[in-house]
């Protein structure tokens, strides 16, 4: 690679979202022409996403939801792209006015996007205006994971959570940050833990919503866990495993799935809605227009299939779940309506220095309970 090419690829370029009107018109046409599957009367969520729920979401997407308003809101936030390891990387970058702010890399999950962080950017970067301590301010860097949204699909194999972690370490160095933290949930938690394993220069701490650790088979280890942990293993975790067909498909046959996600907005809508609606029960916390902004990003960028490949790549390499030691100071935030990180299991290979249990919140806590996360992030990184 020539010096000029290296310089061009390391450039950081301002970015603005501008979905062509033709794509909006095409979406409306496709939604209007949807061929709906049948439901078994009275079956509820037994077979998956109920048609009535998906129809309700599709009708809103077609007739009431305003993408242009969402697009304008996102474009109020400084956004950029750069090329790392041959991959386009899109990211939000909001610098705090506080001179000693801590750079914080925020990592979204699947089926989420950068939209997960809209409610926390203000309090994190400008604590003075949000009842916080100016000494606990952050510069926020929130990338679209490779394969997701405006980062676009990778053009080669191997983009697992470990490779994403290496790319984001490069991003933080390219931005000139010498001391920084990382935080995230779901797929972002997998990448965040891989950052802890990588331990790049400057990384001071990792804050995760989940560490996916399971029993080793040692009876003595199981005896150490709390009653709440045992209840979670037999309840929440078992319930998740009984419904996680999406995970099995994305880990094994993501391209076969991608045809439906890329060609049918109703297909993309229903597929992504499983987690957002609480497996089709239309959870009370669901902000429909917020969800439609997430799914619109997947649809307009055609990254339903490439985001699913993230699961395949991790399944092949073991990234995100492997028990390589993470010695970076790590915080875990545990929410009652989510997979419960069991500290005894996670502590086998992670340096957990903070374990916070909350009485409300779930898998999308950055969206549903931003106040809890802002406080936990402030306190964790202040302690470092």
C-alpha positions as CSV (number, residue, x, y, z in Angstrom):
1,X,0.0,0.0,0.0
2,X,1.4,3.4,-1.0
3,X,1.9,6.2,1.5
4,X,-0.8,8.2,-0.3
5,X,-3.3,5.3,-0.1
6,X,-2.6,4.9,3.6
7,X,-3.2,8.6,4.2
8,X,-6.5,8.5,2.3
9,X,-7.7,5.4,4.2
10,X,-6.9,6.9,7.6
11,X,-8.8,10.1,6.9
12,X,-11.8,10.9,9.0
13,X,-14.6,12.2,6.8
14,X,-17.8,14.1,7.9
15,X,-20.9,12.0,7.2
16,X,-24.6,13.0,6.8
17,X,-27.5,10.6,6.4
18,X,-29.5,11.2,3.3
19,X,-31.8,8.3,2.3
20,X,-33.1,8.9,-1.3
21,X,-36.8,9.5,-1.7
22,X,-37.0,6.7,-4.1
23,X,-36.0,4.3,-1.3
24,X,-38.8,5.7,0.9
25,X,-41.3,5.3,-1.9
26,X,-40.1,1.7,-2.5
27,X,-40.6,0.9,1.1
28,X,-44.2,2.2,1.2
29,X,-45.0,0.2,-2.0
30,X,-43.5,-3.0,-0.6
31,X,-45.3,-2.6,2.7
32,X,-48.6,-2.1,1.0
33,X,-48.1,-5.2,-1.1
34,X,-47.1,-7.5,1.8
35,X,-48.3,-11.1,1.6
36,X,-49.2,-12.0,5.2
37,X,-48.8,-15.4,6.7
38,X,-51.6,-17.2,8.5
39,X,-51.9,-17.5,12.3
40,X,-53.2,-20.4,14.2
41,X,-56.3,-18.9,16.0
42,X,-55.6,-18.3,19.7
43,X,-51.9,-19.4,19.5
44,X,-50.5,-16.0,20.6
45,X,-46.7,-16.0,20.4
46,X,-46.4,-19.8,20.4
47,X,-45.1,-20.0,16.8
48,X,-43.2,-16.7,16.8
49,X,-44.2,-13.1,16.0
50,X,-48.0,-12.8,15.9
51,X,-49.3,-11.5,12.6
52,X,-51.5,-8.9,14.4
53,X,-48.4,-7.4,16.1
54,X,-46.4,-7.2,12.9
55,X,-49.3,-5.8,10.9
56,X,-49.7,-3.1,13.6
57,X,-46.0,-2.2,13.3
58,X,-46.1,-2.3,9.5
59,X,-49.1,0.0,9.3
60,X,-47.3,2.5,11.5
61,X,-44.2,2.2,9.4
62,X,-46.1,2.9,6.2
63,X,-48.7,5.5,7.2
64,X,-47.6,7.2,10.5
65,X,-43.9,7.0,11.0
66,X,-41.7,9.9,9.8
67,X,-38.3,8.8,8.7
68,X,-37.3,12.3,7.6
69,X,-37.8,13.5,11.2
70,X,-35.7,10.7,12.6
71,X,-33.1,11.4,9.9
72,X,-32.9,15.1,10.8
73,X,-32.6,14.3,14.5
74,X,-29.7,11.9,13.8
75,X,-28.0,14.5,11.5
76,X,-27.9,17.0,14.4
77,X,-25.2,14.7,15.9
78,X,-21.7,15.0,14.4
79,X,-21.0,11.9,12.4
80,X,-18.0,10.6,10.5
81,X,-16.6,7.7,8.5
82,X,-13.1,6.3,8.3
83,X,-11.5,3.1,6.8
84,X,-9.9,0.6,9.2
85,X,-8.7,-2.8,8.2
86,X,-10.3,-2.3,4.8
87,X,-13.7,-1.7,6.3
88,X,-15.8,1.5,6.3
89,X,-16.5,2.5,9.9
90,X,-19.3,5.0,10.6
91,X,-19.5,6.7,14.0
92,X,-21.0,9.4,16.1
93,X,-18.5,11.7,17.8
94,X,-19.7,14.2,20.4
95,X,-17.0,16.0,22.3
96,X,-17.7,17.4,25.7
97,X,-17.0,21.0,26.6
98,X,-15.4,19.8,29.8
99,X,-11.6,19.8,29.4
100,X,-11.0,16.7,31.4
101,X,-13.8,14.6,29.9
102,X,-13.1,10.8,29.5
103,X,-13.5,9.4,26.0
104,X,-16.1,6.7,26.0
105,X,-16.7,4.2,23.2
106,X,-20.3,3.1,23.2
107,X,-21.1,-0.2,21.4
108,X,-24.6,-1.0,20.3
109,X,-26.1,-4.5,20.0
110,X,-28.3,-6.5,17.6
111,X,-30.9,-5.7,16.5
112,X,-30.0,-2.2,17.6
113,X,-28.0,0.6,16.2
114,X,-26.5,3.9,17.2
115,X,-30.0,5.0,18.0
116,X,-29.7,3.1,21.3
117,X,-27.6,5.9,22.7
118,X,-29.6,9.0,21.8
119,X,-30.9,9.5,25.3
120,X,-27.5,9.2,27.0
121,X,-25.3,11.3,24.8
122,X,-26.5,14.6,26.3
123,X,-26.2,13.6,30.0
124,X,-22.8,12.0,29.4
125,X,-21.2,14.8,27.4
126,X,-22.9,17.7,29.2
127,X,-23.5,16.8,32.8
128,X,-23.7,20.5,33.8
129,X,-27.0,20.7,31.9
130,X,-28.3,17.4,33.2
131,X,-27.8,17.6,37.0
132,X,-24.5,15.9,37.0
133,X,-20.9,16.6,38.1
134,X,-18.9,18.3,35.4
135,X,-15.9,16.2,36.6
136,X,-17.7,13.1,35.3
137,X,-18.1,14.2,31.7
138,X,-17.4,12.1,28.7
139,X,-16.6,12.5,25.0
140,X,-18.9,10.0,23.3
141,X,-17.8,7.9,20.3
142,X,-20.6,5.6,19.1
143,X,-19.7,3.5,16.0
144,X,-22.0,1.4,13.8
145,X,-20.6,-2.1,14.2
146,X,-19.0,-3.4,10.9
147,X,-21.9,-5.1,9.1
148,X,-24.5,-2.9,10.7
149,X,-26.2,0.3,9.5
150,X,-24.1,3.0,8.0
151,X,-20.8,1.1,8.4
152,X,-22.2,-1.1,5.7
153,X,-21.5,-4.8,5.0
154,X,-17.9,-6.2,5.3
155,X,-16.5,-7.3,1.9
156,X,-14.5,-10.2,3.4
157,X,-14.9,-13.0,5.9
158,X,-13.7,-12.9,9.5
159,X,-15.4,-9.8,11.0
160,X,-16.0,-11.4,14.4
161,X,-16.2,-9.5,17.7
162,X,-12.4,-9.7,18.2
163,X,-11.7,-8.1,14.9
164,X,-14.2,-5.4,15.6
165,X,-12.5,-4.8,18.9
166,X,-9.1,-4.3,17.1
167,X,-10.7,-1.9,14.7
168,X,-12.2,0.2,17.5
169,X,-8.9,0.3,19.3
170,X,-7.5,1.7,16.1
171,X,-10.3,4.2,15.9
172,X,-9.7,5.5,19.4
173,X,-6.0,5.9,18.6
174,X,-6.8,7.6,15.3
175,X,-9.0,10.1,17.2
176,X,-6.0,10.9,19.4
177,X,-7.4,9.5,22.6
178,X,-4.7,8.1,25.0
179,X,-7.0,7.2,28.0
180,X,-10.5,5.9,27.3
181,X,-13.2,3.5,28.3
182,X,-15.7,1.3,26.5
183,X,-19.3,0.3,27.2
184,X,-22.1,-1.7,25.5
185,X,-24.7,-4.3,25.5
186,X,-25.7,-7.4,23.6
187,X,-23.4,-7.7,20.5
188,X,-21.7,-4.6,21.8
189,X,-21.0,-6.4,25.1
190,X,-19.3,-9.2,23.2
191,X,-17.1,-6.6,21.4
192,X,-16.5,-4.8,24.7
193,X,-15.3,-8.0,26.4
194,X,-13.0,-8.7,23.5
195,X,-11.5,-5.2,24.0
196,X,-10.8,-6.2,27.6
197,X,-9.0,-9.3,26.3
198,X,-7.1,-7.3,23.8
199,X,-6.2,-4.7,26.4
200,X,-5.1,-2.0,24.0
201,X,-3.0,0.9,25.2
202,X,-5.2,3.5,26.9
203,X,-8.2,1.3,27.7
204,X,-8.9,1.9,31.4
205,X,-12.2,0.1,31.9
206,X,-15.1,-1.8,30.3
207,X,-18.8,-1.5,31.3
208,X,-21.0,-4.3,30.0
209,X,-24.7,-5.1,30.2
210,X,-24.0,-8.8,29.9
211,X,-21.2,-11.3,30.2
212,X,-22.4,-14.5,28.6
213,X,-20.8,-17.0,31.0
214,X,-22.3,-20.4,31.9
215,X,-21.7,-23.2,34.4
216,X,-18.4,-25.0,34.1
217,X,-19.8,-28.2,35.4
218,X,-18.1,-28.0,38.8
219,X,-20.8,-28.6,41.5
220,X,-18.8,-26.4,44.0
221,X,-19.1,-23.5,41.6
222,X,-22.9,-23.9,41.4
223,X,-23.2,-23.9,45.2
224,X,-21.7,-20.4,45.3
225,X,-24.4,-18.7,43.3
226,X,-27.3,-16.9,44.8
227,X,-31.0,-17.8,44.8
228,X,-31.6,-15.1,42.3
229,X,-28.9,-16.6,40.0
230,X,-30.5,-20.0,40.3
231,X,-33.9,-18.6,39.5
232,X,-32.5,-16.9,36.5
233,X,-30.9,-20.0,35.1
234,X,-34.2,-22.0,35.4
235,X,-36.4,-19.0,34.3
236,X,-35.1,-16.2,32.2
237,X,-32.1,-18.0,30.6
238,X,-34.1,-21.2,30.0
239,X,-37.0,-19.1,28.5
240,X,-34.5,-17.3,26.2
241,X,-33.0,-20.5,25.0
242,X,-36.5,-21.9,24.1
243,X,-37.1,-18.9,21.8
244,X,-33.7,-18.1,20.4
245,X,-34.2,-19.7,17.0
246,X,-32.9,-16.5,15.4
247,X,-29.5,-17.0,17.1
248,X,-29.2,-20.6,15.7
249,X,-30.0,-19.4,12.1
250,X,-27.7,-16.4,12.2
251,X,-24.9,-18.6,13.6
252,X,-25.2,-21.1,10.8
253,X,-27.1,-19.9,7.7
254,X,-27.1,-16.1,7.6
255,X,-27.1,-15.8,3.8
256,X,-30.2,-17.9,3.4
257,X,-31.9,-15.7,5.9
258,X,-30.7,-12.5,4.2
259,X,-32.9,-12.9,1.1
260,X,-36.0,-12.4,3.1
261,X,-34.6,-9.6,5.2
262,X,-33.3,-7.7,2.2
263,X,-36.3,-8.1,-0.1
264,X,-39.2,-7.9,2.4
265,X,-39.6,-5.0,4.8
266,X,-42.2,-7.0,6.7
267,X,-39.7,-9.8,7.0
268,X,-37.0,-7.4,8.4
269,X,-39.6,-5.8,10.6
270,X,-40.8,-9.1,12.2
271,X,-37.3,-10.6,12.5
272,X,-35.9,-7.6,14.4
273,X,-39.0,-7.3,16.5
274,X,-38.5,-10.5,18.4
275,X,-36.3,-9.0,21.1
276,X,-37.7,-5.5,20.9
277,X,-41.3,-6.6,21.6
278,X,-40.4,-9.2,24.2
279,X,-40.9,-12.2,21.8
280,X,-44.1,-10.7,20.3
281,X,-45.9,-9.8,23.5
282,X,-45.5,-6.1,22.6
283,X,-43.7,-5.1,25.8
284,X,-45.0,-2.0,27.5
285,X,-41.7,-0.2,27.3
286,X,-41.6,-0.4,23.4
287,X,-41.5,3.0,21.8
288,X,-42.8,2.1,18.4
289,X,-41.3,5.0,16.4
290,X,-37.9,4.5,18.1
291,X,-38.0,0.8,17.1
292,X,-39.0,1.8,13.5
293,X,-35.9,4.1,13.4
294,X,-33.7,1.1,14.2
295,X,-35.4,-1.2,11.6
296,X,-35.4,1.6,9.0
297,X,-31.6,1.9,9.3
298,X,-31.3,-1.9,8.7
299,X,-33.7,-1.7,5.7
300,X,-32.2,1.4,4.0
301,X,-28.6,0.2,4.4
302,X,-29.5,-3.4,3.4
303,X,-27.5,-4.8,6.4
304,X,-30.0,-7.3,7.8
305,X,-27.9,-10.1,6.3
306,X,-24.5,-8.7,7.1
307,X,-25.4,-8.0,10.7
308,X,-26.5,-11.6,11.0
309,X,-23.1,-12.6,9.8
310,X,-21.6,-11.3,13.0
311,X,-23.2,-14.2,14.8
312,X,-21.8,-16.7,12.3
313,X,-18.3,-15.2,12.6
314,X,-18.3,-15.4,16.4
315,X,-19.7,-19.0,16.2
316,X,-16.7,-19.9,14.0
317,X,-14.0,-18.3,16.1
318,X,-15.4,-18.4,19.6
319,X,-15.0,-14.6,19.9
320,X,-17.2,-12.9,22.5
321,X,-17.8,-16.1,24.4
322,X,-14.3,-17.5,24.9
323,X,-12.8,-17.6,28.3
324,X,-9.6,-15.8,27.5
325,X,-8.7,-13.6,30.5
326,X,-9.9,-10.1,30.5
327,X,-7.8,-8.3,33.1
328,X,-9.2,-4.8,32.4
329,X,-11.3,-3.4,35.3
330,X,-14.9,-4.5,34.3
331,X,-18.3,-3.4,35.4
332,X,-21.5,-5.3,34.8
333,X,-25.0,-3.8,35.0
334,X,-27.7,-6.4,35.6
335,X,-31.3,-5.6,34.7
336,X,-34.3,-7.8,35.8
337,X,-35.9,-8.2,32.4
338,X,-32.7,-9.3,30.7
339,X,-30.2,-12.2,30.6
340,X,-28.6,-12.2,34.1
341,X,-24.9,-12.2,34.2
342,X,-23.9,-14.6,37.0
343,X,-20.9,-13.1,38.7
344,X,-19.5,-16.4,39.9
345,X,-19.4,-17.7,36.3
346,X,-18.2,-14.5,34.7
347,X,-15.6,-14.0,37.4
348,X,-13.6,-17.0,36.1
349,X,-12.1,-15.0,33.3
350,X,-13.1,-11.3,33.9
351,X,-11.7,-8.7,36.3
352,X,-15.1,-7.7,37.7
353,X,-14.7,-4.7,40.0
354,X,-18.3,-3.5,39.9
355,X,-21.5,-5.5,39.8
356,X,-24.7,-3.4,39.8
357,X,-28.2,-4.9,40.1
358,X,-31.2,-2.7,39.3
359,X,-34.9,-3.1,40.1
360,X,-36.1,-2.1,36.6
361,X,-35.0,-2.3,33.1
362,X,-34.2,-4.9,30.5
363,X,-32.2,-5.8,27.4
364,X,-32.4,-2.3,25.9
365,X,-31.7,-0.4,29.0
366,X,-29.8,2.4,27.2
367,X,-33.2,3.2,25.6
368,X,-35.6,2.4,28.4
369,X,-33.7,3.3,31.5
370,X,-31.0,5.8,30.5
371,X,-30.9,7.4,33.9
372,X,-29.7,4.2,35.5
373,X,-26.9,3.7,33.0
374,X,-25.7,7.3,33.0
375,X,-25.3,7.1,36.8
376,X,-23.6,3.7,36.7
377,X,-21.2,4.8,34.0
378,X,-20.3,8.0,35.8
379,X,-19.6,6.2,39.1
380,X,-17.7,3.3,37.5
381,X,-15.3,5.5,35.5
382,X,-14.9,8.0,38.3
383,X,-13.7,5.1,40.4
384,X,-10.9,4.4,37.9
